[in-house]
């Protein structure tokens, strides 16, 4: 049978720097990109701990001035982005360095979108490739092993009026340079390590079973799953274990490569609604929803789930394809429980009365388009109920 004509796109930063101590490269890289005065977009916690000043000193050593904006909140909103834009303009900045996890990177990307498209508002960019202006100089430094936002074309911002997370997917927001230094992850609390690690697992799993997965994303996703199965428990139990942190840094980056190009699925489409409605941690929502959504998806791609089981360390020899696939769901549940993820959405305060509106919004989320099995509204509500 002849192959149909088609094209595959692969998005990744121009330069990606990974490894122990690599954050010292931020100054020379910013200098090479022509940064004069950077807005360091970060959160209050990293600013208070002095990490933002530490990175600022690295920039200064290369002759790059900086100002710190620490207004990136968890599940950043359009209000956070607008405040960042105001800081950028007031301080005469010409570039952005995002420092932190997904919240900081998404907020930094939002600032960049508005500064690159004069007269715009962040709400104008919801959807796929809505920007038109050349993006401002942008470098991202990661401090968590989860979202991979430092290297993706995704930017998730909550609409403060509707409390819905806007999925902005735009190749222009991809950082010119991203830096992933496991040293910056040392000392992260166990709960944060667990949530971000399960977020990375969700990225890898959803990308692997995506309807637009291809050979490159498959390789990235499976290797990410192997590393997470090997090292997440250790990283949670002993946060100072640099090898475990390094493994997780590679895992989240590989999972980012996978979903940045293969897309996601209903786990993220539904988790976005929980984050918008209840301001819940994104990684925790993903972790709780992941086995429930994939149980629904299992019959659509049993061979793929059998591969996932093997990557997670399950001995699948002698098992039928369906039994091996089911073992993947069991392994996901076991990992989630071992690292201390809450058992269900009810304990997080989610109300059954909100499930219908959240399911309706999930059906509109761009992430659901690549899910391997299409769900009706009632089925999405049912998955939510399973997670309760």
N, C-alpha and C positions, 0 to 999 in steps of 0.2 A: 504494500500500500504506500503510495507517495505521501510524503509529509506535506501538510498545508504550509503555505508561506506564513512566516511569523517572525517577530523580533523579540529578543529578550534584553532587558536593560539591567545593568548592575550598578548600584549607587554606593559610593564609599568616599570618605574624605580623601583629598589629594594626598595628604601625608598622615599616617597613623603611627604613633610612637607608643610602644608598650614596653614594660619592664621595670624592675626595681630601680627606683631613684630617677626615673626618666622625667619627672616634673621639672627638673632643672633645665630642661630643653625649652621651656616656655619662653624665656627671655630671648634667646637667639632666634627662635621661630617667629615671635612677634616682630622682632626687628627686621627679619627678612621679608615679612609681609608688609612692611611700611607703617606699622603702628606708631603713632606719635603719643596719643593719650587714650588709654583703654578704660572702658567702664567694666570693672570686674563685677559681674552679676552673680550673687551668691545668696545664701540664706543667713539668718541671724545667728544660728548655731556655729557655723564655720567662721563667721566674722568674730564672734565672741571667743572662740578657741584660738584665734590668731592665724588660722590657716590662710585667710584672705591676705593678711599682711605679709605672710611668708611668701606667697606667690607674687604679691606686689613688689617685694624686695628682689625677687628673681627678675622681674620685668625691669626694675630700676637699674639693676646691674648691667643691663643691655641697652640702657638709654631710653627706655620706654616709660613715660609717665602713666599714672593710673589714678582712678578714684573708685572707691568701693560703694556699690549699691547692694545692700543686704536685705532687700525687700521681696525676695523670691520665697513665697510661702509654699507649704505642701499643697499639691493640687493648685498650682498658680492660676490666678484669675486675670481677666482683662484689666482689672484695676491695678494689679501688680505690674503688668506690662506697661501700662500708661505711666505709672510712677517711675518705672525704669527709663522710659523715653524722656520724661521731664528731667531726670538726673543726667542723662546723656547730653541733652541740649544745654542745661544750665552750666555744665562743667566743660563744655567745648570738646567733648570726646569725638574720636574719629573711628573707633573700633570697639569690639566687645570681646571680653574673655569670660566665658561662663565657667563657674567653679562649683562643683558639687555633684548631686545626683540629678535625676530627671527634672525635678522642679526648677533648679537653677538653669539647666540647659534650655528647658522649654521657655522659661521667662526670657533668657538671653536671646533666643531665636525670635521671640515675639518682638523684643526691642529692635532687633535687626530688621525684621520685616517692615515695621513702621518707619524706621529711619531710611530704609532703602526704597520706600514707596511713599513719597511726600503726599501729605493730605489724607493718608489712609488711617484706618483703625484696625486693630487686630482682628475684629470680627469679620472684616472683609475677606479674610484668607481661609476661612473654613472650607474644607474640601481639598481637591487635588490641583496643585500647581496654579494657584490663583494669583501669585505675585508676578510682576513684570519687570521691576527694577533690579539692576545688578546689586547683589548683596554686599553689605559693608564688610570690611575685614573682620574675620571671626575665627577665634581659636577656642576650643573647649577642653577643660581639664576635669577628668572624672575622679570622684572620691567614693563611689559605691559600685558594687558589682551586681547591677540589676538592669536598669532601664536601657542602657546603651544609647541614650539620647545624645551622648557626646559625639556619636558617629552616624546618626540616622538622619533621614529627611522628614522625620515625624516631629510635630510640635503640638502638644495637648494643653489647651488653655480653657479654663472654666468660664462660661458666660455668667457673670454675676447677677444678671436679671433672671435668667431661666434656670440657673444651676445645672446646666447641661455642659458636659465637656465637649469642646469643639475639637475635632480631629483635623489638624492642618497637616497635609502631606505635600511637601514642596521640595523639589530637588535643590532649590536655591539656598535653603537653610542649612544644608550640609556643611559642617565646619571645614574650612580649608585645612586645618591641622587639628587633630584630636590627640590627647595625651591621657594614657591610662597607667597610672603608677600605683601598684599595690601597697606601697609604703603609706600612701594617703588613706588607705582603707583600714590600717591597723588602728585598733581602739574603737571601731564602730560597735555599738551595742549588739548583743546577740539577736534581739528581736528585729532590728533593722537589717542585720546580716541575713537573717532567715527570710524576711519579706522580700528583700531585693534579690536574693538567690532564687527564690521561687518565681519571681518575676522573670528572671533570665530563663528559667526552665520553661515557663509558659511561652516565652518568645520562641524558643527552640522547637517545642512541641507543635505549636500552632503553625509555624513556618514549614515544618516537615510534612504536615498533613494538608497544607494549603493546596488549593486547586491550581495555583500558578507556581508551585515549587519546581525547581529545575536542578541539574546536577551540582552546580556550585553551592546553592543554598542547602541542598541535602547534606553535602559534606560538612558544611559549617554547623548545621543543626545537630547532626548526630555526634560530632566531636564535642559540641557544647554540652549535650546531655550526658555524655560519658564523664566529662570533667566535673559537672555538677553532682552527679551520683557519687563520684569519688571523693569530692572535697567539701561540699556544703556542710555536712554534719560537723566536720573538723573545724571549719571556719567559724561555725556558730559556737561550738564547745570551747574552742581556744582561739580567740580572736587575734592573738599575737603570732599565730603560726603563719609565717610569711609564705611558705610553700602553698598552704591552703588558700591564702589570699591571692597569690599569683595565679593559681589554677582557676579561681573564680573570676579573676580579672580577664583572663583569656576566654573563659566560658561566656561571660556576658558580652564580650566583644564579638565572638563568633556567633552567638545567638542574635546579636544586632545585625551582623552581616546577613544572616539568614532572613530575618523578618523584614529588614529594610528593603528587601528585594522580592521576597515571596509573599509578604503580607502576613496578616494575623487571622483572627476568626472571632467566633462568638464570645470567647472568654474575655477578650479585650473590649468588644462592643458592649458587653454587659457590665464589666468592671468600671468602664468609664461612667456609667450611670450611677453606680454606687458612690464613686468618688465625687461626682457632681452634686448628688442629692444629700449625701451624709458626710462629705469631706473625710472619707475613710482612706487609709493607706492603700495605694494602688496595688502594691505587691501582695498584701494580705488578701485583698479582694480577688486577685488573680488566683492565688493559691487555693482559696476555698472553692472557686468556680471551676478550676481546671479539671478535676476528676469528673465533675458533674457534666460539663460540656463534652468532654472526650468520651464519656460513656455513651452519650447521645450520638457522637460522631463515629463510634467504633465500627458499625456495620458498613460505613461508607469507605473505610480504608483499613481493613483488618491487617493486611500485609505491612502497612506502614506502622501500625501500633505494635506489631510483633517486632519490628526493627527497634522501636523505642524501648520495648521491654529488654531486649538484648543489650542495648546501650546503657540501660540502667543497672546492668549486672545480673539480670534474671537468666537462669539457665533454661533456655527454651527448647533444647534438644528433646525430641520425643513428644512435644506438645503440638496439638493441632494449631493451625493459624489463629483460629478464634480464641483458643485457650491462651496462646501466647499474647495475643492482643489484650485479652482481659487481664493478664498478668501485668501489663504496662500500667493499667489503671490502679491496680493494687499497689504497685511499686511507688507510684506518684503519691497515693494516700499515705503510705508508710513514711516516705521522706518528709512530707508535710507535717505529719504528727511528730516525727522525731525531732524536727527543728522548732517545734512549739507554735505552729500556726494555729489560731483559734479553730475550733471544730466546725463552726457553721456561721451563717450570717445573722442568725437570731441573737447570738451573744454580742454582736457588734451593734445591735439596736435597729437592725433593718426591720421595717414593718411590712406585713403582707399587703396592706392597703396601697402601698406604693409600687407594687410589683408590675401592675398593668402599665402605668405610665412609663416606668423604666424599661419595660419590654418594648413598648412602642418606640421609644427613643433608640434602643439598641438596634431595632430593625432598620433605623435610618443611619446608623453609624457606618462609616466607610469600612471599618475593619471586618464587618460581617460578610462582605462581598466575597472573600476568599475562603470562607468556611467550607469544608468538604461536604457538608450536608445542609441543605436549606431547611430552615425551621419556620413554622407558622408562628403567629403571635401567641397562640395558646401554648405551643411547645416551648417558646422562650420563657413564658410565665412558668411553665412546668419545671424547666431547668432551674429557674430561680427558687422555686418551692423545694426542689430536691436539695438545694444548697442551704436551705433554712434549717 
